[in-house]
Amino acid sequence: MMKNFVFIAFFGTVLAIDAPNKTTQVEEVELFNIPGPEFGDLITNFPLVVIIPFGAVEQHGPHLPIGSDAILATAAAKDIARAWNTINGQKAIVAPSFNYGFKSQTKSGGGETFAGTISLDGRTLVYMTRDVVRQYASQGISRIVVMNGHWENVMMTIEGIDLAIRDLQLLRQDPITVIRMDLWDLIEDSTLETIFADVITGFPGVELEHAGVIETSLMQHYFPELVHMDRLPEVEEIASFPPYDVHPQPLEGVWKPGNLAPARGGTAEKGQLLANDYLNGGVQAMLDVFF
């Protein structure tokens, strides 16, 4: 099997990091799986980074699991944490993911009428984000990464982080730095050109790429056993919507296949390219901000 290397610039030095595969024995980086005293030691002995994945419970077409956003955000976070931990004196841990997200929107996730789409009100997600960021800060953690995999979470996570920092300032607690990243922003233009080169419809844009080639490829890379390509319709189209929204959402306005763009062009090989972009971009963001 050909190894996949990710190259990261670190103070002028290039680090070659082998992207993990299923046969590689990898380090435990999930907070859920380590004892409390061990976590306390990490806080004491390292400038610890806590990475918090954000996803959603949202339909992803007939072929991908409902938890795809949280599954992929967590997988990317674990890759990034393990790469970060190869840098001398550095340590990152992956927090439990936010599995519920803000309400699915018709033009970006299909909407709220699909079976299995279970969402939070905006203010609920804002306050949950605020509380969790604030709690990690109260434990002495000053470097936090919010890693978002669900389009609709963007503004709620921004507001939650802002409120947490404001509260900490009012309480005169030690300052913290939070990096908030949306996974799709880490994808290189050259990667998009490569993975959509054989897709007739081309790249439809991030909003419409719900359960399309990108997420399908990433799931095939990380968890191929959860992907059911045989359940996709024979003919796939890019969803089309009017240039306005109607509330409450009319059923006739729902794109019934669930995946808003064709997914048949997805492959594990394309998923590896995307995972490498997530890894490279995530670690580089942490180098830029935390050093």
Number of C-alpha atoms within 10 A of each C-alpha: 3 4 9 14 13 18 15 19 13 14 9 7 9 11 15 13 18 14 19 16 13 9 6 9 8 12 10 14 20 18 17 12 10 11 9 11 9 11 14 12 10 17 18 12 12 13 17 21 26 25 27 23 28 27 26 29 24 30 28 26 23 18 20 23 19 19 18 25 29 26 22 24 25 27 18 25 32 25 22 27 26 23 24 23 17 12 11 7 11 15 21 26 25 25 22 16 20 21 21 21 30 26 22 25 17 21 21 19 28 27 20 18 17 17 9 14 21 19 18 15 11 18 13 15 23 23 18 17 25 23 17 15 27 21 13 16 21 13 10 17 22 19 21 23 23 24 25 29 25 29 23 20 22 17 13 22 26 15 17 23 25 16 19 22 20 14 15 17 13 9 9 9 13 12 13 18 16 20 16 18 19 19 23 17 12 18 20 14 9 8 15 16 12 12 22 18 13 10 15 9 13 16 20 16 9 13 14 21 22 29 29 25 25 26 23 31 28 25 27 23 23 19 16 15 9 13 17 14 15 10 11 17 14 7 7 15 13 18 21 13 12 8 6 6 13 9 5 6 14 11 10 7 16 21 18 14 16 22 29 27 26 27 26 18 17 24 20 17 14 23 22 20 22 26 26 25 21 24 29 22 20 26 21 18 16 18 15 11 11 14 7
